[in-house]
Amino acid sequence: MRVRFHLPDFAGRFKLNLMFAEMLKNRPEFFREGVEIASFYGVFPPAMWNGGRTQGGVCDRPFIKQVIKAFNDRGIPLRFTFTNPALEKKHLSDPFCNMILTLADNGLNEAIVMSPLLENYIRNNFPKYKLTSSTCKRITDPEKLKDELEKDYSIVVVDYDFNNNFEVLEKLPRKADCELLVNACCEPNCPRRAAHYRSIGEQQIAYNEHIKKYPNLPFDHSKYDPEHFRDCPYSQRGIFEIRNLRTHISPDDIWEKYVPMGFEQFKIEGRTSSHLNIIETYMYYMAKPECRDEARFTLLKALENTNALKFN
């Protein structure tokens, strides 16, 4: 049995995720059967190709190399969220994003894509990368989802609105290559989700350009965030708030329903969540219920010992 989790933010949560990977390796008795880390996904800011969540900050070349080496040495791929739907041809030559792909171009690391423009660029210039079809495409037609699974993608992330639609899920080909977003915080059937991804992409480009011109001045997000997307009441829902959503997939459901059907790829979202929420989400999904308290304490103690304990 393989239950493969894709976990958020290898850069901003570098130490947390590194400590979690070490705990999974060294204390397997804490965890449910078959748990693996399939990848850590995210970006090194301020990558303009990033999508899904606006990512602030600036990473330098030594840190990028350090993170790639730390996870790759443990056999864990990084998956770059290069899913910005607002990209234009001129953005393909961005030196920072190309540097990232060059540094990580070892056959282990991967990229998540949405824009055909960027997808073709990566296929032509960095052919070693396995590509994932992003949930940002918002494919809500079952037949179009099946068509997507016939294409040359290593993994296809299934739209969260299909999560508990077993009539659709049962008929999907390549179930082992379908990735299910288990803890979506968005409202089911959100009518603004695709437009929100577009807005986030435009904001990421604007942030990147701002950092280049005004590295010491704060970035005003409100200029690039449409009023109806500001302060979305759902984006910061925690692990206890999402459990009643019809799109929620519980850990028991993973082992009792989805894995027996042939699914083995599961995504935990949370690139902009607090450390506290991420730790609790990891415990909820991957630790055995009777071991959660000890596993949580062990992880917190490891973080405390490395001066990485903070709940921002």
LUMVOKE-760149 format. One record per residue: x negated, y, z negated of N, C-alpha, C in turn; residue in one letter; residue number from 1. Coordinates in steps of 0.2 Angstrom, whole numbers. Example, Ala and Ser with C-alpha at 12.3 -4.5 7.8 and 13.67 -1.06 7.14 Angstrom:
BEGIN
[pakol [-66 -28 -39] [-62 -22 -39] [-66 -16 -39] 'A' 1]
[pakol [-64 -11 -35] [-68 -5 -36] [-64 0 -39] 'S' 2]
% end
This chain:
BEGIN
[pakol [-4 -6 0] [0 0 0] [-4 6 0] 'M' 1]
[pakol [-3 11 4] [-6 17 5] [-1 23 4] 'R' 2]
[pakol [-2 27 -1] [2 33 -2] [-3 39 -2] 'V' 3]
[pakol [-3 42 4] [-8 47 6] [-5 54 5] 'R' 4]
[pakol [-8 58 0] [-6 65 -1] [-11 70 2] 'F' 5]
[pakol [-8 75 5] [-11 81 7] [-10 87 3] 'H' 6]
[pakol [-16 89 0] [-15 94 -6] [-18 101 -4] 'L' 7]
[pakol [-15 106 -8] [-16 113 -5] [-22 116 -8] 'P' 8]
[pakol [-25 120 -3] [-30 125 -5] [-37 123 -8] 'D' 9]
[pakol [-41 121 -3] [-48 119 -4] [-52 125 -6] 'F' 10]
[pakol [-50 131 -4] [-55 137 -6] [-53 140 -12] 'A' 11]
[pakol [-47 143 -13] [-45 146 -19] [-45 142 -25] 'G' 12]
[pakol [-43 135 -24] [-43 130 -29] [-49 125 -29] 'R' 13]
[pakol [-55 128 -27] [-60 123 -26] [-62 119 -32] 'F' 14]
[pakol [-63 122 -37] [-65 118 -43] [-59 114 -46] 'K' 15]
[pakol [-53 116 -46] [-47 112 -48] [-47 106 -44] 'L' 16]
[pakol [-47 107 -37] [-46 101 -33] [-52 96 -33] 'N' 17]
[pakol [-58 99 -34] [-64 95 -35] [-63 90 -41] 'L' 18]
[pakol [-61 93 -46] [-60 90 -53] [-55 85 -52] 'M' 19]
[pakol [-49 86 -49] [-44 82 -48] [-46 76 -44] 'F' 20]
[pakol [-50 77 -38] [-53 71 -34] [-57 67 -38] 'A' 21]
[pakol [-61 70 -43] [-66 66 -47] [-62 62 -52] 'E' 22]
[pakol [-56 65 -55] [-52 61 -59] [-49 55 -56] 'M' 23]
[pakol [-46 56 -50] [-43 51 -46] [-48 45 -45] 'L' 24]
[pakol [-54 47 -44] [-59 42 -42] [-61 38 -49] 'K' 25]
[pakol [-62 42 -54] [-65 39 -60] [-60 36 -65] 'N' 26]
[pakol [-54 38 -65] [-48 36 -69] [-42 34 -66] 'R' 27]
[pakol [-43 29 -61] [-38 26 -57] [-32 24 -61] 'P' 28]
[pakol [-33 22 -67] [-28 19 -72] [-22 24 -73] 'E' 29]
[pakol [-24 31 -72] [-19 36 -73] [-14 36 -68] 'F' 30]
[pakol [-15 33 -62] [-11 35 -56] [-7 29 -53] 'F' 31]
[pakol [-2 31 -50] [3 26 -47] [-1 22 -41] 'R' 32]
[pakol [2 17 -40] [-1 12 -35] [-2 15 -28] 'E' 33]
[pakol [-8 14 -25] [-10 16 -18] [-11 24 -17] 'G' 34]
[pakol [-11 28 -23] [-12 35 -22] [-19 36 -19] 'V' 35]
[pakol [-19 40 -13] [-25 43 -10] [-25 50 -9] 'E' 36]
[pakol [-30 54 -8] [-31 60 -6] [-32 60 2] 'I' 37]
[pakol [-27 61 6] [-28 61 13] [-32 67 16] 'A' 38]
[pakol [-31 73 12] [-34 79 14] [-33 84 9] 'S' 39]
[pakol [-37 89 9] [-36 96 6] [-35 101 12] 'F' 40]
[pakol [-29 104 12] [-28 109 18] [-28 116 15] 'Y' 41]
[pakol [-29 120 20] [-29 128 19] [-34 131 24] 'G' 42]
[pakol [-37 137 21] [-41 141 25] [-47 144 21] 'V' 43]
[pakol [-52 146 24] [-56 151 21] [-54 158 23] 'F' 44]
[pakol [-52 162 18] [-50 169 20] [-56 173 22] 'P' 45]
[pakol [-55 178 27] [-49 180 29] [-47 178 36] 'P' 46]
[pakol [-47 171 38] [-46 168 44] [-40 170 47] 'A' 47]
[pakol [-40 174 53] [-34 177 56] [-30 171 59] 'M' 48]
[pakol [-33 165 61] [-29 160 64] [-24 157 59] 'W' 49]
[pakol [-25 158 52] [-21 155 47] [-13 157 48] 'N' 50]
[pakol [-9 152 46] [-2 153 46] [1 149 40] 'G' 51]
[pakol [8 150 39] [12 147 34] [12 151 28] 'G' 52]
[pakol [6 154 25] [6 158 19] [0 163 21] 'R' 53]
[pakol [2 169 19] [-4 174 20] [-9 173 14] 'T' 54]
[pakol [-15 172 17] [-21 171 12] [-26 177 12] 'Q' 55]
[pakol [-26 180 6] [-31 185 5] [-38 183 2] 'G' 56]
[pakol [-42 188 2] [-49 186 0] [-54 186 5] 'G' 57]
[pakol [-60 185 3] [-66 184 8] [-70 179 6] 'V' 58]
[pakol [-72 174 10] [-77 169 9] [-83 170 13] 'C' 59]
[pakol [-89 169 10] [-95 169 14] [-97 163 16] 'D' 60]
[pakol [-102 163 21] [-105 157 24] [-107 152 19] 'R' 61]
[pakol [-111 154 14] [-114 149 9] [-108 145 5] 'P' 62]
[pakol [-103 149 3] [-97 146 0] [-94 141 5] 'F' 63]
[pakol [-93 143 11] [-89 138 16] [-93 132 16] 'I' 64]
[pakol [-100 132 17] [-104 126 18] [-103 122 11] 'K' 65]
[pakol [-103 125 6] [-103 122 -1] [-96 118 -1] 'Q' 66]
[pakol [-91 121 1] [-84 117 0] [-84 112 5] 'V' 67]
[pakol [-86 113 11] [-86 107 16] [-90 101 14] 'I' 68]
[pakol [-96 103 11] [-100 97 9] [-97 94 3] 'K' 69]
[pakol [-95 97 -2] [-92 94 -8] [-86 89 -6] 'A' 70]
[pakol [-82 91 -2] [-76 87 -1] [-78 81 4] 'F' 71]
[pakol [-82 83 9] [-84 78 15] [-88 73 12] 'N' 72]
[pakol [-93 75 7] [-97 70 4] [-93 65 0] 'D' 73]
[pakol [-87 66 -2] [-82 62 -5] [-78 58 0] 'R' 74]
[pakol [-79 59 6] [-75 56 11] [-68 59 12] 'G' 75]
[pakol [-67 65 10] [-60 69 10] [-61 74 15] 'I' 76]
[pakol [-56 74 20] [-56 79 26] [-53 86 23] 'P' 77]
[pakol [-56 91 26] [-52 97 26] [-48 98 32] 'L' 78]
[pakol [-42 101 31] [-37 102 36] [-36 109 37] 'R' 79]
[pakol [-38 113 42] [-37 120 42] [-30 122 45] 'F' 80]
[pakol [-27 126 41] [-20 128 43] [-20 134 48] 'T' 81]
[pakol [-22 132 54] [-23 136 60] [-16 137 64] 'F' 82]
[pakol [-11 139 60] [-4 138 62] [-1 145 64] 'T' 83]
[pakol [-5 150 65] [-2 157 66] [1 157 73] 'N' 84]
[pakol [8 159 72] [12 159 79] [11 166 83] 'P' 85]
[pakol [8 171 80] [7 177 83] [1 178 86] 'A' 86]
[pakol [-3 173 87] [-10 174 91] [-9 176 98] 'L' 87]
[pakol [-14 180 100] [-15 181 107] [-22 179 110] 'E' 88]
[pakol [-22 179 116] [-29 176 119] [-35 179 116] 'K' 89]
[pakol [-34 186 115] [-40 190 112] [-42 187 106] 'K' 90]
[pakol [-38 184 102] [-39 182 95] [-43 175 95] 'H' 91]
[pakol [-44 172 101] [-47 165 101] [-55 166 100] 'L' 92]
[pakol [-57 172 102] [-65 173 101] [-67 175 94] 'S' 93]
[pakol [-62 175 89] [-63 178 83] [-70 174 80] 'D' 94]
[pakol [-75 178 78] [-81 174 76] [-81 171 69] 'P' 95]
[pakol [-76 173 65] [-76 170 58] [-72 163 59] 'F' 96]
[pakol [-67 162 63] [-63 156 63] [-68 151 67] 'C' 97]
[pakol [-71 154 72] [-76 149 76] [-81 147 72] 'N' 98]
[pakol [-84 151 68] [-89 149 63] [-87 143 59] 'M' 99]
[pakol [-81 144 56] [-78 138 52] [-78 132 56] 'I' 100]
[pakol [-75 132 62] [-74 126 65] [-81 123 67] 'L' 101]
[pakol [-86 127 68] [-93 125 70] [-96 122 64] 'T' 102]
[pakol [-95 125 58] [-98 122 52] [-95 115 50] 'L' 103]
[pakol [-89 114 51] [-85 108 49] [-84 103 55] 'A' 104]
[pakol [-88 104 60] [-87 100 66] [-91 94 66] 'D' 105]
[pakol [-89 89 61] [-93 83 60] [-88 77 61] 'N' 106]
[pakol [-82 77 64] [-78 72 66] [-74 70 60] 'G' 107]
[pakol [-75 72 54] [-70 71 48] [-65 76 47] 'L' 108]
[pakol [-66 82 48] [-61 87 47] [-56 88 52] 'N' 109]
[pakol [-51 91 51] [-45 92 55] [-42 99 55] 'E' 110]
[pakol [-37 100 60] [-34 106 60] [-26 105 61] 'A' 111]
[pakol [-23 109 58] [-15 109 59] [-14 115 64] 'I' 112]
[pakol [-10 114 69] [-9 119 74] [-1 120 76] 'V' 113]
[pakol [0 126 78] [7 127 80] [7 130 87] 'M' 114]
[pakol [2 136 88] [2 139 95] [-1 135 100] 'S' 115]
[pakol [2 134 106] [-1 130 111] [-8 133 114] 'P' 116]
[pakol [-8 140 113] [-14 143 115] [-20 141 111] 'L' 117]
[pakol [-19 141 104] [-25 139 100] [-26 132 100] 'L' 118]
[pakol [-21 128 101] [-21 121 101] [-26 119 107] 'E' 119]
[pakol [-24 122 113] [-28 120 119] [-36 122 118] 'N' 120]
[pakol [-37 128 115] [-43 131 114] [-47 126 109] 'Y' 121]
[pakol [-44 123 104] [-48 119 100] [-49 112 103] 'I' 122]
[pakol [-44 110 107] [-45 103 111] [-51 104 116] 'R' 123]
[pakol [-52 110 119] [-57 110 124] [-64 112 121] 'N' 124]
[pakol [-64 115 115] [-70 118 113] [-73 114 107] 'N' 125]
[pakol [-68 110 103] [-70 107 97] [-66 100 97] 'F' 126]
[pakol [-68 96 102] [-64 90 103] [-64 84 98] 'P' 127]
[pakol [-69 85 93] [-69 80 87] [-64 81 82] 'K' 128]
[pakol [-60 87 82] [-55 88 77] [-49 84 79] 'Y' 129]
[pakol [-46 80 74] [-40 78 74] [-35 83 73] 'K' 130]
[pakol [-29 83 77] [-24 89 76] [-18 86 73] 'L' 131]
[pakol [-15 90 69] [-8 89 66] [-3 94 69] 'T' 132]
[pakol [2 92 71] [8 96 73] [11 99 67] 'S' 133]
[pakol [12 106 66] [14 109 60] [21 109 59] 'S' 134]
[pakol [23 110 53] [30 111 51] [32 118 53] 'T' 135]
[pakol [28 122 54] [29 129 56] [33 129 63] 'C' 136]
[pakol [33 124 67] [36 123 73] [44 123 72] 'K' 137]
[pakol [46 121 66] [53 121 64] [57 117 69] 'R' 138]
[pakol [55 111 70] [58 106 75] [64 103 71] 'I' 139]
[pakol [70 105 73] [76 102 69] [80 98 73] 'T' 140]
[pakol [78 97 79] [82 92 84] [79 85 84] 'D' 141]
[pakol [82 80 82] [79 74 81] [76 71 87] 'P' 142]
[pakol [79 73 93] [76 70 99] [69 74 101] 'E' 143]
[pakol [69 80 99] [63 84 100] [57 82 95] 'K' 144]
[pakol [59 80 89] [55 77 85] [52 71 87] 'L' 145]
[pakol [56 66 90] [53 60 93] [48 62 99] 'K' 146]
[pakol [50 67 103] [46 69 108] [39 71 106] 'D' 147]
[pakol [39 75 100] [33 77 97] [28 71 95] 'E' 148]
[pakol [32 66 93] [28 60 90] [25 56 96] 'L' 149]
[pakol [27 58 102] [24 54 108] [18 58 110] 'E' 150]
[pakol [17 64 108] [11 68 110] [5 66 106] 'K' 151]
[pakol [-1 69 108] [-7 67 106] [-9 71 99] 'D' 152]
[pakol [-5 69 94] [-6 72 87] [-8 66 83] 'Y' 153]
[pakol [-13 67 78] [-15 62 73] [-9 62 68] 'S' 154]
[pakol [-6 67 67] [0 68 62] [5 73 64] 'I' 155]
[pakol [11 71 63] [17 76 64] [20 78 58] 'V' 156]
[pakol [20 84 56] [24 86 49] [31 87 51] 'V' 157]
[pakol [35 83 48] [42 83 49] [45 89 45] 'V' 158]
[pakol [50 92 49] [53 98 46] [57 95 39] 'D' 159]
[pakol [57 100 34] [59 98 28] [67 96 28] 'Y' 160]
[pakol [70 99 32] [78 98 33] [79 90 35] 'D' 161]
[pakol [74 87 37] [75 80 38] [74 75 32] 'F' 162]
[pakol [71 78 27] [68 74 21] [73 68 19] 'N' 163]
[pakol [79 70 18] [83 64 15] [89 62 21] 'N' 164]
[pakol [87 64 27] [92 62 32] [89 55 35] 'N' 165]
[pakol [91 50 31] [88 43 33] [91 40 40] 'F' 166]
[pakol [96 43 42] [99 41 49] [94 43 54] 'E' 167]
[pakol [91 49 53] [86 51 58] [79 48 56] 'V' 168]
[pakol [77 48 50] [70 45 48] [70 38 50] 'L' 169]
[pakol [75 34 49] [74 27 51] [72 26 59] 'E' 170]
[pakol [75 30 63] [74 29 70] [67 32 73] 'K' 171]
[pakol [63 36 68] [57 39 71] [52 34 72] 'L' 172]
[pakol [48 35 78] [42 31 79] [36 33 75] 'P' 173]
[pakol [31 29 75] [25 31 71] [26 34 64] 'R' 174]
[pakol [30 30 60] [32 33 54] [25 34 50] 'K' 175]
[pakol [20 30 50] [14 31 47] [10 37 48] 'A' 176]
[pakol [12 40 54] [9 46 56] [14 52 55] 'D' 177]
[pakol [19 51 52] [24 57 50] [22 59 43] 'C' 178]
[pakol [22 66 42] [20 68 36] [26 72 33] 'E' 179]
[pakol [28 70 27] [34 73 24] [32 78 18] 'L' 180]
[pakol [35 84 19] [34 89 14] [39 88 8] 'L' 181]
[pakol [36 85 2] [40 83 -3] [43 88 -8] 'V' 182]
[pakol [40 94 -9] [42 98 -14] [43 105 -11] 'N' 183]
[pakol [47 105 -5] [48 112 -2] [52 116 -7] 'A' 184]
[pakol [50 123 -7] [53 127 -11] [59 131 -8] 'C' 185]
[pakol [59 131 -1] [63 135 3] [70 132 2] 'C' 186]
[pakol [75 136 3] [82 134 4] [83 129 9] 'E' 187]
[pakol [87 124 9] [88 120 14] [92 124 20] 'P' 188]
[pakol [90 122 26] [93 125 32] [92 133 32] 'N' 189]
[pakol [86 135 29] [85 142 29] [85 145 36] 'C' 190]
[pakol [89 150 38] [90 152 44] [84 157 46] 'P' 191]
[pakol [80 159 41] [75 164 42] [68 161 42] 'R' 192]
[pakol [67 155 41] [61 151 40] [56 152 46] 'R' 193]
[pakol [58 151 52] [54 152 58] [52 159 59] 'A' 194]
[pakol [57 164 58] [55 171 58] [50 173 53] 'A' 195]
[pakol [51 170 47] [46 172 41] [39 169 43] 'H' 196]
[pakol [38 164 46] [32 161 48] [29 166 53] 'Y' 197]
[pakol [33 169 58] [30 174 62] [28 180 59] 'R' 198]
[pakol [32 182 54] [30 188 50] [23 187 46] 'S' 199]
[pakol [23 181 43] [17 180 40] [10 180 44] 'I' 200]
[pakol [11 177 50] [6 177 55] [4 184 57] 'G' 201]
[pakol [8 188 58] [7 195 60] [3 199 54] 'E' 202]
[pakol [5 197 48] [2 200 42] [-5 197 41] 'Q' 203]
[pakol [-6 191 43] [-13 188 42] [-18 192 47] 'Q' 204]
[pakol [-15 193 53] [-20 196 58] [-21 204 55] 'I' 205]
[pakol [-16 207 53] [-17 214 50] [-22 214 45] 'A' 206]
[pakol [-21 209 40] [-26 209 34] [-33 208 37] 'Y' 207]
[pakol [-34 203 42] [-40 202 44] [-43 208 47] 'N' 208]
[pakol [-39 212 51] [-42 218 54] [-43 223 49] 'E' 209]
[pakol [-39 224 44] [-40 229 38] [-47 227 35] 'H' 210]
[pakol [-48 221 33] [-54 219 30] [-61 221 34] 'I' 211]
[pakol [-60 221 40] [-66 222 44] [-67 230 44] 'K' 212]
[pakol [-62 234 44] [-62 241 45] [-63 244 38] 'K' 213]
[pakol [-60 242 33] [-60 245 26] [-61 240 21] 'Y' 214]
[pakol [-67 237 21] [-68 231 16] [-67 233 9] 'P' 215]
[pakol [-67 240 7] [-67 242 0] [-60 245 -2] 'N' 216]
[pakol [-55 245 3] [-49 247 1] [-43 242 1] 'L' 217]
[pakol [-39 242 -3] [-33 237 -4] [-29 237 2] 'P' 218]
[pakol [-26 231 4] [-22 230 9] [-15 231 7] 'F' 219]
[pakol [-11 235 11] [-4 236 9] [1 231 13] 'D' 220]
[pakol [2 226 10] [6 221 13] [13 223 15] 'H' 221]
[pakol [16 228 12] [23 230 13] [23 233 20] 'S' 222]
[pakol [18 236 23] [18 239 30] [20 233 35] 'K' 223]
[pakol [18 227 33] [19 222 38] [24 216 36] 'Y' 224]
[pakol [27 218 31] [32 213 28] [39 215 29] 'D' 225]
[pakol [43 213 34] [50 215 35] [54 215 28] 'P' 226]
[pakol [58 220 27] [62 221 21] [65 215 19] 'E' 227]
[pakol [68 211 24] [72 205 22] [68 199 20] 'H' 228]
[pakol [61 200 20] [57 195 18] [53 196 12] 'F' 229]
[pakol [54 203 10] [50 205 4] [53 202 -3] 'R' 230]
[pakol [49 199 -7] [52 197 -13] [57 191 -12] 'D' 231]
[pakol [55 187 -8] [59 181 -7] [60 177 -13] 'C' 232]
[pakol [67 176 -15] [68 173 -22] [66 166 -22] 'P' 233]
[pakol [64 163 -17] [63 156 -17] [56 154 -16] 'Y' 234]
[pakol [51 158 -14] [44 157 -13] [40 154 -19] 'S' 235]
[pakol [42 157 -25] [39 155 -31] [42 150 -35] 'Q' 236]
[pakol [47 146 -32] [50 141 -36] [45 136 -39] 'R' 237]
[pakol [46 134 -45] [41 129 -48] [44 122 -47] 'G' 238]
[pakol [40 117 -50] [41 110 -49] [48 108 -52] 'I' 239]
[pakol [50 112 -58] [56 110 -61] [62 113 -58] 'F' 240]
[pakol [61 118 -54] [67 122 -51] [69 119 -44] 'E' 241]
[pakol [65 115 -41] [66 112 -34] [69 105 -34] 'I' 242]
[pakol [70 102 -40] [72 95 -40] [79 94 -38] 'R' 243]
[pakol [83 100 -39] [90 99 -37] [92 101 -30] 'N' 244]
[pakol [87 103 -26] [88 104 -19] [88 97 -15] 'L' 245]
[pakol [93 98 -10] [94 91 -6] [88 89 -2] 'R' 246]
[pakol [83 94 -1] [77 92 3] [72 89 -2] 'T' 247]
[pakol [73 89 -8] [68 87 -13] [67 79 -12] 'H' 248]
[pakol [60 77 -13] [59 70 -13] [55 68 -19] 'I' 249]
[pakol [58 64 -23] [55 63 -30] [50 57 -29] 'S' 250]
[pakol [45 57 -34] [40 52 -34] [43 45 -34] 'P' 251]
[pakol [48 43 -37] [51 37 -37] [54 35 -30] 'D' 252]
[pakol [57 40 -27] [59 40 -20] [53 38 -15] 'D' 253]
[pakol [48 41 -16] [42 40 -12] [40 32 -12] 'I' 254]
[pakol [40 29 -18] [38 22 -19] [43 17 -17] 'W' 255]
[pakol [50 19 -19] [55 15 -18] [59 15 -11] 'E' 256]
[pakol [58 21 -8] [62 22 -2] [57 23 4] 'K' 257]
[pakol [53 28 4] [50 30 10] [44 26 12] 'Y' 258]
[pakol [40 24 7] [34 19 8] [37 12 11] 'V' 259]
[pakol [42 9 8] [45 3 11] [47 4 18] 'P' 260]
[pakol [49 10 20] [51 12 27] [46 12 32] 'M' 261]
[pakol [40 13 29] [34 14 33] [30 21 33] 'G' 262]
[pakol [33 25 29] [30 32 28] [24 31 23] 'F' 263]
[pakol [19 35 25] [13 35 20] [10 42 19] 'E' 264]
[pakol [12 47 23] [9 53 23] [14 58 19] 'Q' 265]
[pakol [11 61 14] [16 66 10] [12 72 8] 'F' 266]
[pakol [15 78 10] [12 84 9] [15 88 2] 'K' 267]
[pakol [10 90 -2] [12 94 -7] [11 102 -6] 'I' 268]
[pakol [16 106 -5] [15 113 -4] [13 117 -10] 'E' 269]
[pakol [9 123 -9] [8 126 -15] [2 131 -15] 'G' 270]
[pakol [0 133 -9] [-6 137 -8] [-6 144 -12] 'R' 271]
[pakol [0 146 -13] [1 152 -16] [4 151 -23] 'T' 272]
[pakol [5 145 -26] [8 144 -32] [2 145 -38] 'S' 273]
[pakol [5 145 -44] [0 146 -49] [-4 140 -50] 'S' 274]
[pakol [-10 140 -54] [-13 134 -56] [-9 129 -60] 'H' 275]
[pakol [-5 133 -64] [-1 129 -69] [4 125 -65] 'L' 276]
[pakol [7 128 -60] [12 124 -56] [9 118 -52] 'N' 277]
[pakol [3 120 -50] [0 115 -45] [-2 109 -50] 'I' 278]
[pakol [-5 110 -56] [-7 104 -60] [-1 100 -62] 'I' 279]
[pakol [5 103 -64] [11 100 -66] [14 96 -60] 'E' 280]
[pakol [13 99 -54] [15 95 -48] [11 89 -46] 'T' 281]
[pakol [5 90 -47] [0 84 -46] [2 78 -51] 'Y' 282]
[pakol [3 80 -57] [5 75 -62] [12 72 -60] 'M' 283]
[pakol [16 76 -58] [23 73 -57] [23 68 -51] 'Y' 284]
[pakol [19 70 -46] [19 65 -40] [14 60 -40] 'Y' 285]
[pakol [9 61 -43] [4 55 -42] [2 51 -49] 'M' 286]
[pakol [3 54 -55] [1 51 -61] [7 46 -63] 'A' 287]
[pakol [6 41 -66] [11 36 -69] [14 40 -74] 'K' 288]
[pakol [21 40 -74] [25 44 -79] [22 43 -86] 'P' 289]
[pakol [20 37 -88] [18 36 -95] [10 39 -96] 'E' 290]
[pakol [7 41 -91] [0 43 -91] [0 51 -90] 'C' 291]
[pakol [5 54 -88] [5 61 -86] [2 65 -92] 'R' 292]
[pakol [3 64 -98] [1 69 -103] [-7 68 -104] 'D' 293]
[pakol [-9 62 -104] [-16 61 -105] [-20 63 -98] 'E' 294]
[pakol [-17 62 -93] [-20 64 -86] [-21 72 -86] 'A' 295]
[pakol [-15 75 -88] [-15 82 -88] [-20 85 -93] 'R' 296]
[pakol [-21 82 -99] [-26 84 -103] [-33 83 -101] 'F' 297]
[pakol [-34 78 -98] [-41 76 -95] [-43 81 -90] 'T' 298]
[pakol [-38 83 -85] [-40 87 -80] [-41 94 -83] 'L' 299]
[pakol [-37 96 -88] [-37 103 -91] [-44 103 -95] 'L' 300]
[pakol [-46 98 -98] [-52 98 -102] [-58 99 -97] 'K' 301]
[pakol [-58 95 -91] [-63 96 -86] [-64 103 -83] 'A' 302]
[pakol [-58 106 -82] [-58 113 -80] [-61 118 -85] 'L' 303]
[pakol [-59 116 -91] [-62 121 -96] [-69 120 -97] 'E' 304]
[pakol [-72 114 -96] [-79 113 -97] [-83 116 -91] 'N' 305]
[pakol [-79 118 -85] [-83 121 -80] [-81 128 -79] 'T' 306]
[pakol [-78 131 -84] [-76 138 -84] [-71 139 -79] 'N' 307]
[pakol [-67 135 -77] [-62 136 -71] [-55 136 -73] 'A' 308]
[pakol [-54 136 -80] [-47 135 -82] [-44 142 -82] 'L' 309]
[pakol [-39 143 -78] [-35 149 -78] [-29 148 -75] 'K' 310]
[pakol [-23 151 -77] [-17 150 -75] [-14 157 -71] 'F' 311]
[pakol [-17 158 -65] [-15 164 -62] [-10 162 -57] 'N' 312]
% end
